[in-house]
Amino acid sequence: MSRIIDPSKISQQELHGILLTAVAPRPICFASTIDKAGNVNLSPFSYFNVFSSNPPIMIFSPARSGRDNTHKHSYLNVKEVPEVVINIVNQAIVEQMSLSSTAYDRGVDEFVKSGLTAVKSEMVKPPRVGEAPVSFECVVNEIIELAELPGAGNLIIAEVKRIHLNEDYLTEGTLDTEKLDLIGRMGGSWYVKANGDALFEIPKPIRTKGIGVDALPKGIRESKVLTGNNLGRLGNLETLPSNSEMEALKNDDEIRMLAKKMGGNVQEHQKQLHWLAQQILEDGNTAKAMAVLMHAENL
């Protein structure tokens, strides 16, 4: 069963909690802005993402306060000076980033409060965060105000004009996901680390034309062992195993020993082959896993 909620029938605070807990993890825009008097503001926003590479466009949303409907200082600043530096947050600066989200009075410099280093930008007036692994100098193309209600977003559409890459996070000139050690925003006071065992790879379907789950034999599609993720990975293969691949599998020591152990019990043999294929999938050898499953189909 599922609980059905009408957003118009619950409080803004309750809706806010559901949205931010369910839609996660979210990247964090650590935005540096400046007002017309030259006062700098530094504040994080998790209503944020990249939306285009040509032109390079990022959007973040400093929403109205859910308590008193006031605007964020970042929003007020870009209305006066339509420029922003979007700094990327990693584990090394997450506590200082969190501190900068404190509701200081307008005009208070969060660079000073957080102990982060303000570095002069090349193309825009706001400074960038020296400790950030990546910083994007942007001009604001448009501001879209979604409503005048508490919690309403204000979409800041920012075009990237300069990119600063900290060389400590590069491998052979390319940003290294593992070195970046990024963090993401969850619901409430929770964050997530994008490193270690939390990282995993999935082959991009855009690079191939997978056969699809619908092209898998019925016995594989309806497996009591394989998960939906397992089937999705198998469906990403471009072809089913060739006859030569199937013949080679028959000489595999593990396959031969398993057949001997099963002693002609076809149903149990197929189940054990599905377990074996799942292990092989988890080790990253999708083609061999498919061959094992096709072998089970042919018993």
Backbone hydrogen bonds, N-H to C=O, Kabsch-Sander energy under -0.5 kcal/mol:
donor,donor_aa,acceptor,acceptor_aa,energy
9,K,6,D,-2.7
10,I,7,P,-0.8
15,L,11,S,-2.5
16,H,12,Q,-2.7
17,G,13,Q,-2.1
18,I,14,E,-2.1
19,L,15,L,-2.7
20,L,16,H,-2.4
21,T,17,G,-1.6
22,A,18,I,-2.5
23,V,19,L,-2.5
24,A,22,A,-1.4
26,R,185,R,-2.0
29,C,45,F,-3.4
30,F,28,I,-0.7
30,F,87,N,-2.0
31,A,29,C,-1.1
31,A,43,S,-2.5
32,S,85,V,-2.6
33,T,31,A,-0.5
33,T,41,N,-2.6
35,D,39,N,-2.1
38,G,35,D,-1.9
41,N,33,T,-2.6
43,S,31,A,-2.3
45,F,29,C,-2.2
48,F,46,S,-1.6
49,N,59,I,-1.7
51,F,57,I,-2.8
52,S,57,I,-1.3
54,N,55,P,-0.8
57,I,52,S,-1.9
57,I,55,P,-0.8
58,M,158,A,-2.8
59,I,49,N,-2.4
60,F,156,I,-1.5
61,S,47,Y,-2.0
63,A,61,S,-1.2
64,R,152,A,-3.1
65,S,70,T,-2.8
69,N,65,S,-1.3
76,L,72,K,-1.9
77,N,73,H,-2.6
78,V,74,S,-2.3
79,K,75,Y,-1.4
80,E,76,L,-1.1
80,E,77,N,-0.7
81,V,77,N,-3.7
83,E,81,V,-2.9
84,V,138,C,-2.2
85,V,32,S,-2.1
86,I,84,V,-0.6
86,I,136,F,-2.6
87,N,30,F,-2.5
87,N,85,V,-0.8
88,I,134,V,-2.8
89,V,28,I,-0.5
91,Q,181,D,-2.5
93,I,90,N,-1.6
94,V,91,Q,-0.8
97,M,93,I,-2.5
98,S,94,V,-2.3
99,L,95,E,-2.1
100,S,96,Q,-1.7
101,S,97,M,-0.6
101,S,98,S,-1.2
102,T,99,L,-1.7
104,Y,102,T,-2.5
108,V,105,D,-2.0
110,E,108,V,-0.8
112,V,109,D,-0.6
113,K,109,D,-1.9
114,S,110,E,-2.5
115,G,111,F,-1.2
116,L,111,F,-1.1
118,A,116,L,-0.5
119,V,117,T,-0.6
119,V,128,R,-2.7
128,R,119,V,-2.8
130,G,117,T,-3.1
130,G,128,R,-0.7
132,A,129,V,-1.4
135,S,164,H,-2.0
136,F,86,I,-2.3
137,E,135,S,-0.5
137,E,162,R,-2.7
138,C,84,V,-2.8
138,C,136,F,-0.5
139,V,159,E,-2.2
140,V,82,P,-2.7
141,N,139,V,-0.7
141,N,157,I,-2.6
142,E,157,I,-1.3
144,I,155,L,-2.5
145,E,143,I,-0.6
146,L,144,I,-0.7
146,L,153,G,-2.3
147,A,153,G,-0.5
152,A,149,L,-2.1
155,L,144,I,-2.7
156,I,60,F,-3.3
156,I,154,N,-0.5
157,I,142,E,-2.8
157,I,155,L,-0.8
158,A,58,M,-3.2
158,A,156,I,-0.8
159,E,139,V,-3.2
160,V,56,P,-2.5
160,V,158,A,-0.5
161,K,137,E,-3.8
162,R,137,E,-1.4
164,H,135,S,-2.9
165,L,163,I,-0.5
166,N,133,P,-2.8
166,N,164,H,-0.5
167,E,165,L,-0.5
169,Y,166,N,-2.3
170,L,167,E,-1.5
171,T,174,T,-2.8
174,T,171,T,-1.5
176,D,169,Y,-2.4
177,T,175,L,-0.6
180,L,176,D,-2.4
181,D,177,T,-1.1
182,L,194,A,-0.5
183,I,89,V,-1.2
184,G,192,V,-2.5
185,R,26,R,-3.1
186,M,190,W,-2.4
190,W,187,G,-2.1
192,V,184,G,-2.3
194,A,182,L,-3.1
195,N,193,K,-0.9
198,A,195,N,-1.8
199,L,196,G,-1.7
207,R,204,K,-1.7
208,T,205,P,-1.2
210,G,208,T,-0.6
211,I,237,L,-3.1
212,G,235,G,-2.9
215,A,212,G,-1.3
216,L,213,V,-1.6
220,I,217,P,-1.2
221,R,217,P,-2.4
222,E,218,K,-2.5
223,S,220,I,-1.6
231,L,227,T,-2.3
232,G,228,G,-2.3
233,R,229,N,-2.1
234,L,230,N,-2.2
235,G,231,L,-2.6
236,N,232,G,-0.5
236,N,233,R,-0.9
237,L,234,L,-1.8
246,M,242,S,-2.1
247,E,243,N,-2.4
248,A,244,S,-2.3
249,L,245,E,-1.6
250,K,246,M,-1.1
251,N,247,E,-0.5
251,N,248,A,-1.1
252,D,249,L,-2.0
256,R,252,D,-2.5
257,M,253,D,-2.6
258,L,254,E,-1.9
259,A,255,I,-2.0
260,K,256,R,-1.9
261,K,257,M,-2.2
262,M,258,L,-2.0
263,G,259,A,-1.1
264,G,259,A,-0.5
265,N,262,M,-1.5
266,V,264,G,-1.5
269,H,265,N,-2.5
270,Q,266,V,-2.7
271,K,267,Q,-1.9
272,Q,268,E,-2.5
273,L,269,H,-2.1
274,H,270,Q,-2.0
275,W,271,K,-2.0
276,L,272,Q,-2.4
277,A,273,L,-2.7
278,Q,274,H,-2.2
279,Q,275,W,-1.9
280,I,276,L,-2.3
281,L,277,A,-2.5
282,E,278,Q,-2.1
283,D,279,Q,-1.2
284,G,281,L,-1.7
285,N,280,I,-2.0
286,T,284,G,-1.1
289,A,285,N,-2.0
290,M,286,T,-2.3
291,A,287,A,-1.9
292,V,288,K,-2.4
293,L,289,A,-2.1
294,M,290,M,-2.6
295,H,291,A,-2.1
296,A,292,V,-1.8
297,E,293,L,-2.0
298,N,294,M,-1.5
299,L,296,A,-1.1
